[in-house]
Amino acid sequence: SRGELYNDPLAEKMLNGEIMKIWESIAANADWLCEGCGEGCEDPVLYGINRKLAPAVLARAIWWEQELRRELKMGTRQILLLGAGLDSLPYRQTGEMEKAKYYEVDMPEMIAYKELQLKKEKITIPENVYRVGADLAGNWIEPLLWQSPFAPEERSLTVMLGVAYYLPQRVLDRLLAQLADITPRGSTLLFDCQLAGFGESGGTDTRQRELAAAAGEEMTDGMSMVELALILERHGYLIYEDMDETQIEERFYREYNEKNPPYAIHPMPHTAMILAVRY
């Protein structure tokens, strides 16, 4: 058995309106996806997804669910998702998760689309989940405070996955300043980002940048870890954990890769996952 790395029972429902587009994209890029599929590879589609598509999202999905459990055990009761997208975790609540409140912030059109999908697929919307439509590059604090019971004095876990890739340094700097204004000491920030050299390897990072550009979105240049640490420290955050591509693979993919060499998953080059804490 190839084993299962992650199971999201709501993913197909949340993506129901996009499934056909996804398969059309896979078909259109079949040559690129299956490139390198050699001896022992009986499933070219799985190979392509694991090598070219899954690395961008799989590890961070596993990671934030693990970190959420840890934070809940530590007594954190306020979860802020910036750029929440179609993330389904707040809608798959365990008994422990029900003790917290979840605040999803994203562009108004994304919030509206997500609400449509939830209703269309008859997915229960828990009373402890609040959705706020706002642009993270602008003033998102006021809508958050006006439209939800978010409490700036309460220790929070902030999750920002797949977002920093698209933020120019000045915008990221401003966002961190805004976040620091509404999260007290001891609050945690989880995010993934690109590092210096991202998009230049000719591998999955380069292709990811090209795919984003084709979709009308621009990925920005990465920073060194030192530059990133200085920006975070300027706003009162210290890095407690930073995983580069080697550490990400060891933590999340090693066991699967050992069992499934033809379908091994490798993180994108020049990427990192960061856990930082307000001090």
C-alpha positions in Angstrom: 0.0 0.0 0.0 1.3 3.5 -0.8 -0.2 4.8 2.4 -2.0 8.1 3.0 -0.2 11.3 3.9 -3.3 13.4 4.5 -7.0 13.0 4.3 -9.4 16.0 3.9 -12.9 14.6 3.5 -14.3 18.0 2.5 -11.7 18.8 -0.2 -13.6 17.4 -3.1 -16.8 19.2 -2.0 -15.0 22.5 -1.5 -13.4 22.2 -5.0 -16.5 20.8 -6.7 -16.9 23.9 -8.9 -13.3 23.7 -9.9 -12.8 19.9 -10.5 -13.3 20.1 -14.2 -10.9 23.0 -14.6 -8.3 21.1 -12.6 -8.6 18.0 -14.8 -8.5 20.2 -17.9 -5.3 21.8 -16.6 -3.8 18.4 -15.8 -4.6 17.2 -19.3 -3.2 20.4 -20.9 0.1 20.0 -19.0 0.3 16.2 -19.2 3.7 16.2 -21.0 5.3 18.4 -18.3 3.5 16.5 -15.4 4.7 13.1 -16.6 8.2 14.2 -17.6 10.7 11.9 -15.8 8.2 9.1 -15.2 10.4 6.1 -15.8 10.7 2.4 -14.8 8.5 1.3 -12.0 6.1 4.2 -12.5 2.7 2.6 -13.2 0.6 5.7 -12.5 1.9 8.7 -14.5 -0.8 11.0 -13.2 0.0 10.3 -9.5 3.7 10.7 -10.4 3.0 14.1 -11.9 0.8 15.3 -9.1 3.3 14.2 -6.4 6.3 15.6 -8.1 4.9 18.8 -9.6 1.6 19.8 -7.8 1.4 18.3 -4.3 4.7 19.8 -3.0 3.3 23.3 -3.0 0.4 22.5 -0.6 0.6 19.1 1.1 3.2 19.6 3.8 1.7 22.9 4.9 -1.8 21.4 5.2 -0.4 18.6 7.4 1.7 21.1 9.4 -1.0 23.6 10.3 -3.4 20.9 11.4 -0.6 19.5 13.7 0.2 22.9 15.1 -3.5 23.7 15.6 -3.8 20.6 17.9 -0.7 21.7 19.8 -2.0 25.3 20.3 -5.4 24.1 21.4 -3.7 21.9 24.0 -1.8 25.0 25.2 -5.1 26.8 25.7 -5.2 29.0 22.5 -8.8 29.8 21.7 -8.6 32.3 18.9 -7.5 31.2 15.4 -7.0 33.8 12.6 -6.7 32.6 9.1 -5.3 35.2 6.7 -5.9 34.3 3.1 -8.2 31.4 4.2 -9.2 30.5 0.6 -11.0 27.2 0.5 -9.3 25.7 3.6 -11.8 23.3 5.1 -10.2 22.6 8.5 -12.5 24.9 10.5 -15.4 23.0 9.1 -14.1 19.6 10.2 -14.1 20.2 13.9 -13.2 17.8 16.6 -14.4 18.2 20.1 -11.2 20.0 21.0 -11.5 22.4 18.1 -15.0 23.4 19.1 -13.5 25.2 22.1 -11.9 27.9 19.8 -13.2 30.6 17.5 -12.0 30.8 13.9 -11.7 34.0 11.9 -11.3 33.6 8.1 -10.1 36.7 6.2 -9.8 36.8 2.4 -10.9 38.9 -0.6 -14.6 39.6 -0.6 -15.1 37.6 -3.8 -13.3 34.6 -2.3 -15.4 34.7 0.9 -18.6 34.9 -1.2 -17.5 32.0 -3.4 -16.6 29.9 -0.3 -20.0 30.6 1.3 -21.7 29.6 -2.0 -19.7 26.3 -2.0 -20.5 25.6 1.6 -24.3 26.1 1.1 -24.3 24.2 -2.3 -22.6 21.2 -0.8 -24.7 21.4 2.4 -21.6 21.7 4.6 -22.5 22.8 8.1 -21.1 26.2 9.0 -20.1 26.0 12.7 -21.2 28.9 14.9 -17.6 29.5 16.0 -16.4 30.3 12.4 -16.5 33.9 11.2 -15.7 35.0 7.6 -14.5 38.5 6.8 -14.1 39.9 3.3 -11.1 42.2 3.1 -7.9 42.8 1.1 -4.8 41.8 3.1 -2.8 44.4 1.1 -5.1 47.1 2.5 -7.1 47.8 5.7 -8.3 44.4 6.9 -8.1 45.2 10.6 -11.3 47.4 10.8 -13.5 44.9 8.9 -12.2 42.1 11.2 -13.0 44.0 14.4 -16.3 45.4 13.1 -17.7 42.2 11.6 -16.6 39.6 14.2 -16.0 39.3 17.9 -12.2 39.0 17.4 -10.5 40.0 20.7 -7.1 41.8 20.2 -6.2 41.2 23.8 -6.5 37.4 23.5 -3.6 35.2 22.6 -4.0 34.0 19.0 -2.7 31.5 16.5 -2.4 33.2 13.1 -2.2 31.0 10.0 -1.0 32.5 6.7 -0.4 29.7 4.1 0.3 30.3 0.5 0.0 34.0 0.9 3.5 35.4 1.4 4.6 34.2 -2.0 2.5 37.0 -3.6 3.3 39.9 -1.2 6.0 42.4 -2.0 8.3 43.0 0.9 6.7 46.4 1.8 3.2 44.8 1.9 4.4 41.9 4.1 6.1 44.4 6.4 2.8 46.4 6.7 0.8 43.2 7.2 3.1 42.1 10.1 2.8 45.5 11.7 -1.0 45.3 11.5 -1.0 41.8 12.9 1.3 42.9 15.8 -1.3 45.6 16.7 -4.0 43.0 17.3 -2.1 40.0 18.8 -0.6 40.1 22.3 2.6 38.5 23.5 2.7 34.8 23.3 0.7 34.7 20.1 1.9 32.4 17.3 2.3 32.9 13.6 2.6 30.1 11.0 3.4 30.8 7.4 5.2 29.5 4.4 7.2 31.5 2.0 9.9 31.6 -0.8 13.5 32.3 -0.1 16.2 34.0 -2.2 16.7 32.1 -5.4 13.1 30.9 -5.7 12.0 30.5 -9.3 15.5 30.2 -10.6 16.3 26.5 -10.2 14.5 25.4 -13.4 12.5 22.9 -11.3 9.1 22.9 -9.6 9.6 26.4 -8.2 10.3 27.9 -11.6 7.2 26.1 -13.0 5.1 27.2 -10.1 6.0 30.8 -10.8 5.2 30.4 -14.4 1.8 28.9 -13.6 1.0 31.7 -11.3 1.9 34.3 -13.9 -0.3 32.4 -16.5 -3.2 32.8 -14.0 -2.6 36.5 -13.7 -0.8 36.4 -10.3 2.8 37.4 -9.7 5.0 35.7 -7.2 7.5 38.0 -5.7 11.2 37.5 -5.1 12.3 35.7 -2.0 14.4 37.0 0.9 17.3 35.4 2.8 16.4 33.9 6.1 18.4 36.7 7.8 16.3 39.4 6.1 13.1 37.5 7.0 14.2 37.2 10.6 14.9 40.9 10.8 11.5 41.9 9.4 9.8 39.6 11.9 11.8 40.9 14.8 11.0 44.5 13.9 7.4 43.7 14.6 8.0 41.7 17.8 8.3 38.2 16.4 11.0 35.7 17.0 11.4 32.6 14.8 11.1 29.5 16.9 11.2 27.0 14.0 12.2 27.4 10.4 12.1 24.4 8.1 13.9 24.5 4.7 13.1 22.1 1.9 15.4 19.4 3.4 13.8 19.5 6.8 10.3 19.7 5.3 11.0 16.5 3.3 12.4 14.7 6.3 9.5 15.6 8.6 6.5 15.1 6.3 7.6 13.0 3.3 10.4 10.6 4.3 8.4 7.6 5.3 6.1 7.9 2.3 9.0 8.3 -0.1 10.8 5.3 1.3 7.7 3.2 0.6 7.0 4.8 -2.8 10.3 5.7 -4.6 8.7 6.2 -8.0 6.2 8.6 -6.6 8.4 10.4 -4.1 7.4 13.9 -3.1 10.0 16.7 -2.8 9.3 20.2 -1.5 9.8 23.1 -3.9 13.4 24.5 -3.9 14.1 27.7 -2.0 11.0 27.5 0.2 10.5 27.5 4.0 7.9 27.0 6.7 8.1 29.4 9.6 6.8 29.3 13.2 7.2 32.7 14.9 6.1 33.9 18.3 5.3 37.4 19.6 7.5 38.4 22.4 
